[in-house]
């Protein structure tokens, strides 16, 4: 009986050690990507794209509610601002908008890199929308760009979890929510041309998210997809990294239709990544294409495909993770003579 008891105690000890080792095992990037959940994206978006935010028109009360919502998400997650302690707002004066809007704000948070903190990856989305129609209907902008806004918040929380567990990014990650996109890319242009909080020469790349929650008519076959725009315009290396990450982790259908130089829609010039690209910062613009509810009061959170949104957000997180942790920053292609 003593021998049996001894063997039983040893078995318990071995099991306990094994359990302890599993808890202390270093997590993989996939563990952090899994914290990006459709349920959390949905909860945030139903608030952010609700009537309470009055369509988030630049400079108006609804947009002020939007920036406070975003700020609270970062405060609750204990993700700091690079501007000043507790100050997440990069204020843009009324005169900058040339009469098109009142004073407005970008919202900025960041996670400092562990090895190369001066090199930064900027993940951006616009926080504004088009406000209230003349007939009083509210344009909630769930897809445009509520989807990008909540995606950034989930990505930020995933990086924060990794950082707290000693797996923080080697390069800094900047989470940039810009205002004034709908009236002319004002917020991103202010950041790049007037007050870049981090020098543009230290900005490795900009990953811009503008509408990633819906399905356009071309892709109604049920397979998850994303349009990628600009990934190879300035850095073939960035494009190759993006392709490899997608293939390794999520295997979405990546559609480059709108990346064509002669694209009649000119989407490359129509979202906030362009203000980085014109300053020679490599970019990727993530986009689901337009749909019948684009810029209409019917762009509501009940029409978002949250499972697709989850996977698309995870792809962007994986891409940012790779760019932040690889040994060398992605290189800009030499200019053709």
N, C-alpha and C positions, 0 to 999 in steps of 0.2 A: 504493500500500500504506500509506503514511503517513496518507493521508486516512481510509482504512478503519479503521486502528488508532485514530485520534483519535475517530472516531465511536463505536467500540466502547467506548473508555474513558469517553466522555460518557454512553453508555447505562448503563454500570455505576454511574457516579456518581449519575445521576438515580434509578436503582432503589434505590440505597443510601439516598439522601435520603428517598425515598418510604417505605421501610421504617422509617427512623428516625422520621419524622413519625407513622406509624401507631402505633408503640410509645408515642410521647409524647402521642398524642391523648387528650383527656379522656374517661374512660369514662362511660357512661350507667348509670342505675340498673339497667337490665336486665342489664348485665354483672355487677353485684354479686349480683343475684337468682339468676343462673345458678350462683353458687358454692354455693347451697343444693341439695344433691344427695341423691337417694334413697339412694345407696350409703352416704353418711356417716351419714344418719339411721338407716339400718338397722344399721350397725356399732355405733353408740352405744346404740341401743335393745336390741340383743341382749345387751349387757353390763348396761345399767341395769335391764332387766326380767328378769334371770336369777335363778336360785335363790339365788345368792350374796348377793343383797340382801334375802332373807328377807321379801319383801312390803312392805318400807319402812315398817313401822308407826311412828307418831310416837313418838319418844323411845327406840326400841329399836335394837339393834346394826345391823340392816339399814338403818335410816334414817340412821345415822351413816356407813355406807359410801356411801350415796347422796350426802350432802353433800360428802364427800371427793371423790367422782367428779366432781361438778359443779365444785367448787373447782379441781380439776386441769385441767379443760377451760379454765377462764378463765385460769389461770396459764400453761398451755401456749400459749394464744392471746395472752398479754400484754395481757389486758383487766383493768384494775384494779378494786379495790373502792372504794366511796365511804366506807366505814366507817373504815378505816385501812390502811396499807400491808401487804398480805399477809393481812389479816383480812377474810374474806368472810362471816363468820357473825354474824347478828343473833340473839343468844341470847335465848331466851324462858324464863323461870324456871318450874320445876315448879308453883309455886303458881298461876301464871296459868291452867294447865289444869284447876284445881279437881279434882285427883285422877284426871283422865282420861288423863294421860300424864306421863312424866318430862320433865325439861328437854329442850328441843328447839331447833332453829335454822332461821331463814330463811337463804337464801344470796342475796347481793346483789352485783352487778357493775354497772359503768356505763361509758359513753363520753361524755366531756364535750363539750358543744355548742361549736361554733366561734364563734358569734355571740350566742346567747342561752342561755348555760350554766345560768342559774338556772331556766329553763323546762324541764320534763321530761316525757317520754313514758315511762310505766311499762308494760313488757310482763311479764305474770305467768303463772305456772303452778304447780300444787302438786306438790311433790316426794314427798309421802307416799302411802301406799296402806294397805290394811287388814290387812296382815301374814299370819300363818299361821292357817289354820282349825283348829278343835278336833280334826279328824281328822289333823292334821299336814300337810295340803296347803298349798303356798305360793301365795298370790295375787300373781302377778307384776305385775299392773297395767300391762301394756304400752300399752294404749290410755288407761287411767285411772291416772295421767296421765303415763305415760312418754312418750307421743306429744307432749304439750305441753312436757315438759321438754327433749327433744332438739330440738324445734322452736325453742325460745328459744336454745339453744346455737348452732344453725346461723344464726339471725338475728343473733346477737351477732357471730359470726365474719364475716358479710357486712358488717356495719357497721364492724367493725375493719379489714377490707381496704380499704374505701372511705376510712376515716380515714387510713390509712397512705399512701394515694395522693393525699392532699390534698382528698378529697371527703367529709370528715366531716360529720355532721349539724349543722345550725345550733343546734338545741336538744339538750339532753342526753337520752340514752336510758338508762333504768334497767332492768336485767334482774333480776327479782324472782322467786325460787323460794321459795314459801311452804310451811311445814309445817302439820300439824294440820288440813288441809282436811276430811279424811274424818270427823273427830270434832267438827266444828262451825266451820269457817272461822277457826280460832284464829290461824294465822300471819298471814293478811292483816289480821285485825282488830287484831292487835298492832301491825302496821306502821302502819295508818291511825289507830288510836285512842290508842296509847300512845307509839310511837316512830317517827313518820314521818321517815325519814332526809332526805327533801326535803319542804319544807312543802307541804301539800295545796293551798294556794292557788296554788302554782307548778306544780302537776301538771296538764298540759294534758288528758291522757286516760289511761285504763287500757285496754290491749288484753289480755284474759285468754283463755288457751288451756287448755281442759279437755276432752280427748278429741277428737282430730282425725285419727285413724289408721284408722278403720273405716268401714263402711257399714251404715246401719240398714235395717230391712225396707222402709221406704217408698221407698228410693232404690236398689233393686237392679236398676235399668234400665241401669246402666253409666256414667251421666254423673256427673262429679265435681260435688260440691255441698258446701255447709256451711250449718248453721243459724247465723244471727246473732241475738243476743239483746241488747237494750238500746241498740242504736245510735242510736235516735231518742228515747229516753226523756228525756234531759236536753239534747241538742243536735241539732237537725235538721241543722245544718251538718255535724256529724260523720257523720251518716247519709249525707248527700249526697256527702261526700268519699269515704266507703267505697264507695258505689255507683259513683262515677266511676272510682276506682282499679281496681275489679274489672273494669269494662267495658273499660278501656284496656289492661289487662295480661294478665288470665288468664281472664276471662269464666266463672267458676264459676256454677252455679245457686245463688243465695242464697235460702235458705228462712227465712221469718220466722214460721213456725207457732208456735214457742215464745215469740215476742216478744209475743204477745197478752196484754193486761192480765188476761184471765180464763183464762189457760193453767192447766189443772188440775195440771200437773206442777210449777208454780212454780219453773222452772229459773232465772228471773231472780234469785231469792233464794238459790240453792243453790250458787253457786260464788264464787270470791274477788273477782270484780269488784264484787259487791254492797257490800262494805265501802268501796270507793271511791265507788260511786254514792250511797250513803246520805250521803256527805260532799260531794255535789254535784260530783263529778268525772265527766265524761262517760265512758262505757264502751262497749266492744264485747266480747261474750262469743262466742268461736268454739267450735263444738260439732258433733260428727257424729251426735248422737243416741245412744240406748241400743241395746243388742243382747243376744243371748242369753248372752254371756260377761261382761256387766257385773257387777262385784263377785263374780266366780267365779274359781277357779284356772285356768280355761280362757282367761282374757284374757292370751294369750301373744304374743310378738313375731312368730311365724310367721303370725299371722292379720292382721297389719297390711298395708294396701294402700300400699306405699311410694311408688308413683308419685303417688297421690292426696295422700299426706302431703307430698311434695315441693312440689306445686303449691299446696296449702293454706298451707304455710309461706311460700312465696314471696308469696302474697297478703297475709299479715300483714306481711311485710317491706316490701312496696310501700306498704301503708297507713301503717306507722310512718314510712317515709321521707318520704311526703307530709306527714304531720302535723309532722314534725321540721323540714322545710325550707320550708314555705309562709311567706309574709310575716307573716301574723297568726295567732295561735293560734285554734283553733276556739272559738266562743263558746257559753256556756251559755244556753239559752233563758230569757227572763224568766219568772218565776213568774206563773201566772194569779192574778188578784185575786179 
